[in-house]
Amino acid sequence: MADPNPVQFGPFESAALADVVASGRLWRGNGTGWGSRHDSAADDSSADRLEDAFAQWIGLPYVHAVNSGTSANEAAVVGLGLEPGDEVICPAACPAFVPFAVLAAGCIPVFADVHPETLLLLPDAVERVASEKTRAVVAVHLWGLPAPMADVLSIARPFGWKVVEDCAQALGTMVADRPVGTFGDACCFSLQQSKHITSGEGGIFATKDPETYTRAVVYSSAGVPHFRFGLPTPRRQPGSVGRGHIGFGHNHRISEMQAAVALAQLSRLDEFNRRRAELVRLLEQELDRRHDAPVRTLKRPSEVSVSYWRYPVLVPAGQGTFKEIPYLEPAFQRMNSQRRTPFGLPLPEYVTYAPGSCPQAERGAAQVRALSVHQSLTDDQLLASLDAMLADLSRLRHVRKP
């Protein structure tokens, strides 16, 4: 059995940070002329190495590292060439960062209902909310469970819709020996502290399409083209002025310190995921032993290997603790009452964020809880969290008895 108490940060990460500090280059830069002898785009940076390593790991040719998972989501939406006013279908159960990224790109999130137990996107619900303005679908691999990509793609492809895979909670989940993130047109990952690997904050965008990649890079780097993987960078025209911002973009660059820590953590991904799998097995064994516990686990398809972010269980109705139904958030309720996005785009009459819009998502949220299976937990800590959850369920059961 692996060390029951692995250290999340250790000598690998410390050495990587020390190398960055010693180099004198803490930012990635965009090419010669940005203020330091260390900013040449030809220099080998931690960010470059992170992108190369991640590209090799996932098997996609174009990877761009950014400063957060949300920025990676934005890069995916903008990279696909979506325009303001385009509608993007999102699952009704997901972190608000997913539809916020859609809004940031000037697009309109449209929520499709989910399976009430897995909280994963329902393909027939996608069809029900589609319109002539639908241009893309975001599939979220919640908890590490894979969304039904084959069904989503079979719906999207005939209409020419793009498909984004949000893999923030699923680094290492495999479907038929293929990592999630490789099925759609673009994918995004989070390096936030709670995720499988982390640099505190950070994100990764990846795609197989060079045009999607170049649009994402320009958007994420304040409109400055800095392309890798053999793609040509546009030459500045003679007599042109300015620094070379060829389009609008945000400053979402990842720092060299973030990239160095993320690269060190990526080298430990197999170690971390083995520990997570051990914790999942322990949790399932314990739940099986406590067969009278008022919880039920989810069945996994045989061809799927799940790299759990958290471990979901079904509990009695009304005792769930899942809070991430985005359209119920105050931000979306405000949009619903004002009938416009934060950037002034009007909401079509058929787009609603009213409570009850996706009843299965709301019902599912009230019957799902999730336990952390983070690799830093000891066996005793995991079992203590299970005990605490079961004690709370017992308390609620007794409180509700007449």
Buried (B, 14 or more C-beta within 10 A) or exposed (E): EEEBEBEBBEEBBEEBBEEBEEBEBBBBBBBEEBEEEBBBBEBEBBBBBBBBBBBEBBEBBBBBBBBBBBBBBBBBBBBBBBEEBBBBBBBBBBBBBBBBBBBBBBBBBBBBBBBBBBBBBBBEBBEEBBEEBBBBBBBBBBBBBBBBBEBBBEBBEEEEBBBBBBBBBBBBBBBEEBBBBBBBBBBBBBBBEEBBBBBEBBBBBBBBBBEBBBBBBBBBBBBBBBBBEEBEBEEEEEEEEEEBBBEEBBEBBBBBBBBBBBBBBBEBBEBBBBBBBBBBEBBEEBBEEEEEBBBEBBEEEEEBBBBBBBBBBBBBEEBBEBEBBBBBBEBBBEBBEEEBBEEEBEBBEEBBBEEEBBEBBBBBBBBBBBBBBBBEBEBEBBBEBBEEBBEBBEEBEEEEEE
